[in-house]
Amino acid sequence: MEPRLKIEVNTTDETRVAQAKRALHVVGTGSENHTGLVLSFLDSHTELRRPDTKVGNGFFIDFSKVDRRQGAGNLSKKQPLPKAIGATTHTVIDATAGFCGDAILLALMGFKVVAIERSPIVSLLLHDGMRRAKEDADLWAALHNNLTILEGDAKQLLETHKNVDSIYIDPMFPQKKKKSPLPPGRIQLLSQIVGHDLDADSLFCAARNTNAKRVIVKRPNHAPQMADDPVVVHKGKQVRYEVYGLAP
């Protein structure tokens, strides 16, 4: 049987080699559909790539590349996402962290974010990204300990994180019926690893059964609403943020 994930060690650093050995036990026995992907441990970072991609050119999480401009820039709270999260929100659970694209932005905006990711592979990449973020003094100061990454089933972890203002859910987008361009490569990789979020509805119900003030769901504009009773919807060019719970 073809191994589900190949792990390569392209470093002689003892710490990195030890991390690769631990990864072999953690992700080598999972049930995820990632046959054919390669997880490479390099001196500088851990990357995920396809076999025909050159070592060093794979995907890895680099939080230092985030555009941190304030005001009308990338971290503006006038954008649809932070508006949906809520001006009075302090604590956020990102129940579908993925590569933490939204979680890192929210953390840099000053929200206290707990990002939950159930894929051991994605979680490993996230923790590698956090490891390198600590080496960037300016970035680490900007984060101000606002981002925590947890690996596990969000439906279960929600039960242990009851005192939270907002819960954010960004399930894998349903495909359009008509043909459309392929999503960016990193999203294709994520989809290959985690598949479709078939339990998005049950996660949404679990979130609404907590005492969070609001539940926010990110949806593509072409998709139907998650439920028929959002208190407000904040629309962007391609996606919208449905807010359920207390009115803003």
Secondary structure by P-SEA (a helix, b strand, c coil): ccccbbbbbccccaaaaaaaaaaaaaccccccccccbbbbbcccccccccccccccccbbbbcccccccccccccccccaaaaaacccccbbbccccccaaaaaaaaaaccbbbbbbccaaaaaaaaaaaaaaaacaaaaaaacccbbbbbccaaaaaaacccccbbbbbccccccccccccccaaaaaaaaacccccaaaaaaaaaaaccccbbbbbbccccccccccccbbbbcccbbbbbccccc
